[in-house]
Structures are given as C-alpha cells and as structure tokens.
Amino acid sequence: MAQNQAIEIEGLTKTYGGSGKQPPKQALKDLNLTIPAGSIFGLLGPNGAGKSTTINILAGLVNKTAGRVKIWGFDQDVNPRQARAAIGVMPQEINMDPFFTPRAALETQAGLYGVPKAERWTDEILALVGLTDQAEAYARNLSGGMKRRLLLAKALVHRPQILVLDEPTAGVDIELRAMLWANVRRLNQEGMTIILTTHYLEEAEAMCDEIAIIDKGALVVRDTTQNLLGRMDGKTLVVEPESPAPADFALPEGVTLERRADGRLAFTYHRKAVGAESVLDAIRAAGISIRDVASEQPGLEEVFVSLTSHHR
C-alpha cells in the first residue's frame, strides 16, 4: 500500500444516466480521498451528498463512471477480486434471508467469499456480536437490533482488512449502540481500518481519528477531528452566580450575554479576539460572585453545518 493507505480514491466520478425528460445526475464529481490504514475514519455529508454511492463503489456494487480506486493496495480495475475481499460492508438497510439462522447465514456468506471451512470463525463472530444464544433461530424471528448485529457479523466472515459501517446505529437502542462501538474499538485495536458514515455527529466526534465531509458529490474538507473542531473559534463561558445578576452591566467588545432559564449566564465570544480573563474581569467588575463556572465549545455538528452551508 502506498504510504499505508487503506483506501486511495483518485478522480472518482459517477453519473447516473437520465431517462426521458430526466437529465443525467452526477452523484460524484472528481472525488479525491485517501484513508489511512488502521484508522477510524468518518465519511460525513448531508442526504444525497454521495456517501452511499462512494460506499457502493468501494464494495463493488456500483460501477464508477471514471476515476481510480485502490483498496488495500489492489486496483479495482486490475484486481477486482482481491479488492473486494479486502473490504466488508455493514449496510444501512436490513437485507437477509428470513429462513436462515444466524449460523447458516454466516456459513453461507463465508462460502460465497471462498473461505475454507477450516478457516471459518463463525462461533467467534456470533459471540462477538452477542448472537450465540440466537445462533439457531430463524432470522425472521430476530428483533431489529439482533438483525443489525447479524449484518455486522456477515461483514466480518472473510476477516476483511477494512470494515465499512453505513449508518450502523440508525434507530437502535442504547445497549446495542454501546455494544457496537465496543466491538468497533476492539476490531480497530486489532488492526482493522474502520470507515463510518453516520448522522449522529456526536458519534463521529467521539470515535473518528479523521473525518472527510462531502457535499454534492465533492470533497468539502478532510482533516483530523480535532483540527475540524478547532476551526470554530467561538467559545461560551457559562457562569452560575451566587445571586441574581444585575439587569445590565458592561461587557468587552465582541462578547454577547444569554441569560438562561436556570439563572446561569452564558457569555459567548471569539477566542482570537477576546480572552476568558477579560470576560471574568467584567463579571467581577459588575459585582457578580461566581458559584460555579464552565466552558462550552462548538461540537462537530456546528462545524458540519458551517462547512456544508458555505459550500451550498
């Protein structure tokens, strides 16, 4: 792999042909992206941004119009079988044979990937995703959460170097979400590269080393999670006063005050223009005694909205 890249995408373009009065739709426009091996990488974007198209091309389910894709060092056009074998995909949609048991589904999936019986790890996968007790139950009788666990299990049967999770926690309960992320961290610690798409931006913020945001089929930004969060300069100092604050008092230029319903005072400012100490000096000058103080900074959601709104 070039410079330890799990995925290398160059000039990736996908155009869906129009029919009748419908013009052709360009889902991806000259997309360039690399994903480091061993990382947990977030692929984010609004609905219709091109995330699913990108994933389907990586999985070999959709043919690209133009560009070059290498998966674990294998060019899709030159070594399609090796490229496909290097990646496992947990799809967003639940799609499985209702008359298969989890064990049968995993054995069948392993057979489709050409995994010899001696090298299969069906029991270990079932234990990993918490389906050992349901191993012989028909898939149609599994709960929605258990079906999602089975989707993850099927993506792992051929021991892929790269695991793609497409909206894995959409509509699942807290217990399943915690189980999923614990397993993802374990797999990543064992060397597996994880690619995550999610609408829960707090998950991407907590899980991902790096994030790429795409919109309208093009790359908007790609950076480490911490650098993206650092792009937002705003900060809020939240003060809980010992007694009700005066109705009006002087604030440094560029500082705004929000009086919250619980009596706390939220002072918002730009860190490059105003220091926290000057805000605290203004509070003390107003005769306000501080019982407690905390700071709030923009999360990934604010960064996401800012970048995609500007791009549109």
N, C-alpha and C positions, 0 to 999 in steps of 0.2 A: 504494500500500500504506500502511495506517495505521502510522505510525511505523516504516517499513521492516521490517515483519514479513513473513516468507515464508509462514508458516502462522498462522492465527488460528482457534482452536477454542473455541467457547462452548457450554457445557451439553450436550456430546456424550454421548448415551446410546444404547446398543444392547442390545436384549433379543431373544434368540432364543426363539421360541415353543416351548412344551412340546408333547409329543405323548403321548397315552395317560396313563400314570401319571407321566410325567416333567414336573415343573413348569417354567415358563419360566426361562431363565437370563439374568441381566443381566451382560453382558460389560463394559459401560462404564456408569459412573454419574456423570452430570453433570460430565464432564471439561472443564476449562478450561485451555488451554495456548496460549502464543504462542511461535513460533520465529523468531529474528531472521534477516533476510536476510544472507547472506554468512558465516554461522557454520557450524561443525561441531558438531552438536547430538546428544547421546546420549539415546536413549529406552530406559530400562532397567526391568527388573522381573522377578520370578520367572515360571516357566512358568504360563500361564493368567492372567497379570496383565491382559491386554487389549492388549498391544503389537501383535500381528498384526491384531486387529480394527481398531485405530486406523489402521494402515498400509493395510489393505484398504479402509477407508472413504476415506482420502485418495486412494487410487489409483482410486476409483470402482468397485471390485469388490464392495463390500458396501454396502447401503443402511442409513443410520442410522435409528434409531427416533425420535430427537429431537435438537435442537441445531442449531448453525450452524457451517459450515466454510468458510473462505476460503483459497484457495491463490493466492499471488502477487497478492492483491487481488481475485480473482474468487470470488464466492459460488458454491458448488457447485450450489445450487438455482436460481440465476438464470442463470449462465453455465457450465454443466457442461462444454462442450467446451473452453473456454479454461482452465478449472481443471485439466482432465485433461491438456491439452497442456503445462502448466507444470511437470509433475512426471514423473519417470522412476523406476521401481522395479526394483531388482535383487532378485528374490525369493530366499527361502531354498531352496525346492525347485527341483531341476533339471527344467525342463519345456521341451522343444523337439522339433521335428520331426527324427527321426533321419536323414531322407533329404535334408535341406537342408544345403548347405555354409554355413560362416560368412558368406560374402559374400551368398549368396542369402537367408539368414535376416535379415541386416541390411537388404537391399534390400526384402524383403517387409515388415519392420517399419516401415521408413520410408514405404512406400506406405500402410500402414494408418493412419499418422499424417498422411497427406496432404502429405508433404514432396516438393516438386517435384524431379525428377531433377537439375536444375542446382544445387540447394542441398544435395544429399546429400554426406556426408563419410565414406563407407564405408571408403575406403582409410586415411584418417587414424585412424578408430576402430580398425581392425584393427591398425594399427601401435601405437596407444596401449596396447592390451591384450595385445600380443605374439602376435597370431594371423596375421600376414602370411603366414608360410610354410604355414599350415594353411587359407588362405582358400578353397581349392577342395576340401578334404577333407570327406567326409560327417560330419555331427555325431555319428553313431553310432560313428565311429572315433576320436573325440577322447577324451583322458584326462579324468578327473573334474575336474582342475584347469583344463584348457582349456575344458571346458563351463562352468565358473564364469566364466572370462574372457568367454565368449560372452554369458552372462547380463548381465554389466556392459555389454558393447558394445551389446546390444539396448536397454538402458535409456537409452542416450545418443543414439540415432539422430535424435531430434527436437530436440536441443540444449535440454533442459529447464533451467529456472532452478533447480529443486530435484531432488536425487538422493537417493533412499531406498535404503539398504543394509540388508537384513534378514538378519542373521547371515551376513555375507559371507565370513567366514574359517572357518566351521564345517567341520572335517575337511580343511582344505587344508594343503599343506606350507609350510615357512618361506619358500621362494623366492617362491611365489605371494602369500603374505601381504605380504611386503615390496614386491612389485610393485604390489599393490592399494593399499597405503597411500601409496606414492609417487604413484600416479595420483590418488588422492583428494586429496592435498595440492595437487597441480598444478591440478586442477579447481577446488578451493576458492580458490586464489590467483587464478584467472581469474574469480572472482566467483560460482561456483556454491554454493548452500546445500546442505550435506550433512546428512542425518538418518541416524543409525546406531543399529541395535539389535545388541547382542552379549552373549554370555555370558562373553566374555573381558574381564573388568573392567580388566585392565591396558591393553588397547587403548583403552577408553573414557577411562581416566585420561590416556593419552598423546596421544590425538587430539582430544578434545572440549573446546570452549570452555565449553559449558554442558551440564547434564545434568538430565533430569527422570526421577524414579523413580515408576512407577505400580504399584499392587498392588490386586488385587480390583476392577479397573476404575476406580479412583480415583487422583487425584494425591496422592502421599505428600510429595514435596518437589521443588522446582525451584530450581536455583541454579548459580552458576559452579562449575566443577570444583574450583578452589582453595578456594572457600568451603566446599564439601562436605567436602573433606579436612580443613579447619580445624575442622570440628565435632567431630572426635575429638581429645580433649585428651591422650590417652596418648602417651608417648614412651619409647623404650628406649635407654639408653646401654650400648653393648657395649664392654667393656674386655678387652684381651689383656694379662695380667700377665707380667712378666719371669720370675716363678717361681710355683709353685702358691700360691694364696691360702689364708689361714687358714681353718680349718673353720668358724669363727663370728666375726663382728665386728658392731659396732653400725652400724645404718643409720638415716637420718632417718625420721620417721614418714610412712607412706604409700608407702615405697619397698620393692619386692619384688625378690628376687635369684633368678635362674635360673643354675645352673652348667651350662654347655653341654658336650657331649661332647668338644669340641676344646680345652677348658680355658679358654675365654673366659667372662667374667662378664657377664650381661645384667641391668641394673638398670632396672626399669620404674616409672614414676611419672607423675603428672598435672602438667602444666606449670604450671597455675594455682596448684597447692598447693606444689610443690617446684621449686627451681631446680637447674639442672645443676651449678652451683658447689658447692652443699651436698652433692650426691652425690659429686663429686670430692673434697671435703674429707673425707668419711667414708672414702673409699678410701685417701687418703694417711694418715689417722689410723690405719688398720689396718696400715700399713707395707707396702702393696702398691705396687710400682714398675710403672708403666704402660709397656708396649712400644708399644701402639697403642690408639686409641680411635675408635669410630664411633657414629653415632646411627641409629636406626630409628624411622620414624613410621608410623602406620596408613595403609594404602592404601585405594583406593576399595572394595575387597571388604569391609573391616571396616565402612566407612560404610554400604554397601548392606545387609549383614546386620543391622546395628544398627537401621536405619530400618525395614526390612521386618518384622523380628521384632517390633518395638514396635507396628507397625501391625496385625499379626495378633493 
